[in-house]
């Protein structure tokens, strides 16, 4: 059974869900998610002999939510993973991340290969550091309409997403999934001037088979107190992260690595991905052949738990 508790890490309390005994596996969720996004991974990984731990990362759900935007840089997030591994009494762990959790996993492996025995990224591959800050790059490319730029202004997306949490989770989870016919292929996630993030996605009359109304209830409950600001603050640090990681430009991920995504994932269609994916084995020699799941959207381990679990265990 999954058990819950809080752990003190770097001066904040992180809520964790854990199951099993053995070598440590840390599962890092994305946005707008929490520990529950890994509900299909706990039992299979624990049964295979692993200690599975999924934290609510800083700013999310039951974990602490520092008020300062600057408290959510990639160095803070990597520090939380390293601190969590040590707080759990371990020296090393397999680190697996999805969506925003993937950059945290990749950067933990990049900055602290001594504590990462293997790394897996779902949806988001290891991204090379570009020539200009990412928020600026997307602002110039899409005339300020890319969703990262919409998330930039404090309070705007926060209120938009919190106005009706049930509609938010139903629209976001359905909107980016492989069952949505508009994701074959997915369009660039743009927010029109004067509009909101949810405007382009109609609420589904019926949820797809991989997500239930009871699952939506859990996400709503986990976010009831926390809201969305903590997770949005991660986006607000994208340019700051670009500055902070200059020393690691062109560095390769050293631990054994795996990348899994879906061909209907919006990230799979981000600008530059058509050039990046073929180059990954050269950029990161310890990265295995990427796994591309046909018909899978953005919520990789929720949409395709059996295939993802099999790949992780292998």
C-alpha positions in Angstrom: 0.0 0.0 0.0 1.1 3.6 -0.7 2.0 5.4 2.5 2.3 9.2 3.0 4.5 11.4 5.1 6.4 14.6 5.1 10.2 14.9 4.9 12.3 18.0 5.7 14.5 18.8 2.7 16.5 22.0 2.4 14.4 23.8 5.0 11.0 23.0 3.5 8.6 20.1 4.0 8.1 17.8 1.0 5.1 15.5 1.1 6.0 12.0 -0.3 4.1 8.9 -1.3 6.1 5.7 -1.0 5.8 2.0 -1.4 8.1 -1.0 -1.4 11.7 -1.8 -0.3 14.9 -2.1 -2.2 16.9 0.3 -4.4 15.4 3.8 -4.4 13.4 5.1 -7.4 12.3 8.7 -7.2 9.3 9.7 -9.4 9.0 13.4 -10.3 5.6 14.7 -11.6 4.9 17.6 -13.9 2.4 20.4 -14.2 -0.4 20.6 -13.2 0.0 17.3 -11.3 1.2 15.8 -8.1 2.3 12.4 -6.6 -1.0 10.8 -7.8 0.2 11.0 -11.4 2.3 8.0 -10.7 -0.5 5.9 -9.2 0.0 3.2 -11.9 3.7 2.8 -11.2 3.8 2.2 -7.4 2.7 -1.4 -7.2 4.5 -2.8 -10.3 7.8 -1.2 -9.4 7.5 -2.1 -5.7 6.6 -5.7 -6.6 9.8 -5.8 -8.7 11.8 -5.1 -5.6 12.2 -1.3 -5.6 11.5 1.4 -3.0 9.3 3.8 -4.9 9.0 7.4 -3.7 6.9 10.2 -5.4 7.1 13.6 -3.9 4.9 16.6 -4.4 7.6 18.9 -5.6 8.0 22.3 -4.1 5.1 24.5 -4.7 2.7 21.7 -5.3 -0.2 20.0 -3.4 0.8 19.1 0.1 4.4 20.2 0.0 5.6 23.7 1.1 5.1 26.6 -1.3 7.7 29.4 -0.8 6.3 32.7 -1.8 9.3 34.1 -3.7 9.3 33.3 -7.4 13.1 33.1 -7.2 12.7 30.0 -4.9 11.8 27.8 -7.8 14.9 27.8 -10.0 16.3 24.5 -11.5 19.0 24.6 -8.8 16.4 24.6 -6.1 14.5 21.8 -7.7 17.7 19.6 -8.3 18.7 20.4 -4.7 15.3 19.1 -3.5 15.9 15.8 -5.3 19.4 15.3 -4.0 18.3 16.4 -0.5 15.3 14.0 -0.6 17.5 11.0 -1.6 19.8 11.7 1.3 16.9 12.4 3.7 15.6 9.0 2.9 18.9 7.5 4.0 20.1 6.6 0.5 23.2 7.7 -1.4 21.9 7.0 -5.0 18.6 6.6 -6.8 17.1 6.0 -10.2 15.4 9.4 -11.0 12.4 9.4 -13.3 10.5 12.5 -14.3 7.5 13.4 -16.5 6.8 16.8 -18.1 8.5 19.4 -15.8 9.7 16.6 -13.7 11.8 15.4 -16.7 14.0 18.5 -16.8 14.5 18.2 -13.0 15.5 14.5 -13.5 17.9 15.3 -16.5 19.5 18.2 -14.6 19.9 16.1 -11.4 21.7 13.5 -13.5 23.8 16.3 -15.2 24.7 18.2 -12.0 25.0 15.3 -9.6 25.8 12.0 -11.5 27.2 10.7 -8.3 23.7 10.4 -6.8 21.9 9.2 -9.9 22.3 5.6 -10.9 20.0 6.0 -13.9 17.7 8.6 -15.3 14.5 8.5 -17.3 12.6 11.4 -18.9 9.0 11.1 -20.0 7.7 13.6 -22.6 10.6 16.1 -22.3 14.0 15.1 -23.6 17.3 16.5 -22.3 17.3 20.0 -23.8 20.5 21.7 -25.0 21.0 25.2 -23.8 20.0 27.6 -26.6 21.7 30.8 -27.6 19.0 33.0 -26.1 16.8 32.7 -23.0 13.8 30.4 -23.7 11.0 32.8 -22.7 12.5 35.5 -25.0 12.9 32.9 -27.8 9.3 31.8 -27.6 8.1 35.4 -27.3 9.8 36.3 -30.5 8.9 33.2 -32.4 5.1 33.2 -31.5 4.5 36.9 -30.9 4.1 36.4 -27.2 1.3 33.9 -27.6 3.2 30.7 -26.5 1.7 29.4 -23.3 5.0 29.8 -21.4 4.7 33.6 -22.0 1.1 33.5 -20.9 2.2 31.9 -17.6 4.9 34.6 -17.1 2.7 37.3 -15.5 2.1 36.6 -11.8 -1.6 36.2 -11.0 -3.0 35.9 -14.5 -2.8 32.1 -15.2 -3.1 31.5 -11.5 -6.6 32.9 -11.5 -7.5 31.4 -14.8 -6.7 27.9 -13.7 -8.1 28.2 -10.2 -11.5 29.6 -11.3 -13.0 26.2 -11.8 -10.6 23.4 -10.9 -12.8 20.6 -12.2 -13.0 22.2 -15.6 -9.3 22.9 -15.5 -8.2 19.4 -14.8 -10.8 17.9 -17.2 -9.8 20.2 -20.0 -6.0 20.1 -19.5 -5.8 16.3 -19.1 -8.1 15.6 -22.0 -6.8 18.5 -24.1 -3.2 17.2 -24.2 -4.0 13.4 -24.4 -3.7 11.1 -27.3 -7.5 10.4 -27.4 -8.1 14.0 -28.4 -8.5 13.9 -32.2 -7.0 17.4 -32.4 -3.7 16.0 -31.3 -3.1 14.0 -34.5 -0.8 15.9 -34.8 -0.9 18.4 -31.9 -0.8 22.1 -32.6 1.5 24.6 -30.9 0.0 25.5 -27.5 -0.8 29.2 -28.1 -2.9 31.6 -26.1 -4.7 34.3 -28.2 -4.4 37.9 -27.0 -7.1 38.6 -24.5 -7.9 34.9 -24.1 -7.1 32.3 -21.4 -5.1 29.1 -21.4 -8.2 26.9 -21.4 -10.1 28.7 -24.2 -8.7 26.4 -27.0 -9.8 23.2 -25.3 -13.4 22.1 -25.1 -14.4 20.1 -22.0 -15.0 16.5 -23.0 -18.5 15.1 -22.6 -16.9 11.9 -21.5 -13.4 11.3 -20.2 -11.2 8.9 -22.0 -10.7 5.4 -20.5 -7.3 6.2 -18.8 -8.7 8.9 -16.5 -11.8 8.8 -14.4 -14.0 11.4 -12.6 -12.7 9.9 -9.4 -9.1 10.6 -10.6 -10.2 14.2 -11.3 -11.6 14.4 -7.7 -8.2 13.5 -6.3 -6.4 16.2 -8.3 -9.0 18.8 -7.2 -8.6 17.7 -3.5 -4.8 17.8 -3.7 -4.9 21.3 -5.2 -7.7 22.7 -3.0 -5.3 24.6 -0.7 -2.2 24.9 -2.8 -3.7 26.3 -6.0 -1.6 26.6 -9.1 0.9 29.4 -8.3 3.7 27.2 -7.1 3.8 25.2 -10.3 3.5 28.3 -12.5 6.5 29.8 -10.7 8.6 27.1 -12.3 7.8 28.6 -15.7 8.6 32.1 -14.4 12.2 31.0 -13.8 12.9 29.6 -17.3 15.1 32.5 -18.3 16.8 32.5 -14.9 17.5 28.8 -15.3 19.1 29.6 -18.6 21.5 32.0 -16.8 22.2 29.7 -13.9 23.1 26.7 -16.1 25.6 28.4 -18.4 28.5 26.3 -16.8 26.9 23.1 -18.0 26.4 24.1 -21.7 27.1 21.1 -24.0 27.7 18.8 -21.1 26.4 15.2 -21.6 24.2 13.2 -19.2 26.5 10.6 -17.7 24.3 8.0 -16.0 22.4 5.4 -18.1 19.4 7.2 -19.6 16.1 6.6 -21.3 13.6 8.9 -23.0 10.0 7.9 -23.6 7.3 10.0 -25.3 4.2 9.8 -27.4 3.8 10.8 -31.0 0.8 12.9 -30.1 2.5 14.7 -27.3 2.6 18.5 -27.8 6.2 18.5 -26.6 7.1 16.1 -29.4 6.0 18.8 -31.8 7.8 21.8 -30.1 10.0 23.9 -32.4 13.4 22.2 -32.9 12.3 18.7 -31.8 12.6 17.3 -35.3 16.4 18.1 -35.1 16.9 17.4 -31.5 15.6 13.8 -31.3 17.8 12.3 -33.9 20.8 14.1 -32.3 20.2 12.8 -28.8 22.4 9.7 -29.0 25.3 11.9 -30.2 24.7 14.5 -27.5 24.2 11.9 -24.7 26.1 8.7 -25.6 24.6 6.9 -22.6 21.1 7.5 -23.7 19.3 4.5 -25.1 17.2 4.5 -28.2 14.2 6.7 -27.4 10.8 5.0 -27.1 8.0 6.7 -29.1 4.6 5.4 -28.2 2.2 5.5 -31.1 -1.1 7.4 -30.4 0.0 8.5 -26.9 -0.4 12.1 -25.9 1.3 14.1 -23.2 0.4 12.2 -20.0 2.7 9.3 -20.8 2.7 7.1 -17.7 -1.1 7.7 -17.1 -2.1 7.0 -20.7 0.1 4.0 -21.3 1.0 2.6 -17.8 1.7 -1.0 -19.0 4.1 0.0 -21.7 5.8 2.6 -19.6 6.2 0.2 -16.6 7.6 -2.5 -18.8 10.2 -0.1 -20.3 11.1 1.2 -16.9 11.6 -2.3 -15.4 13.6 -3.4 -18.5 
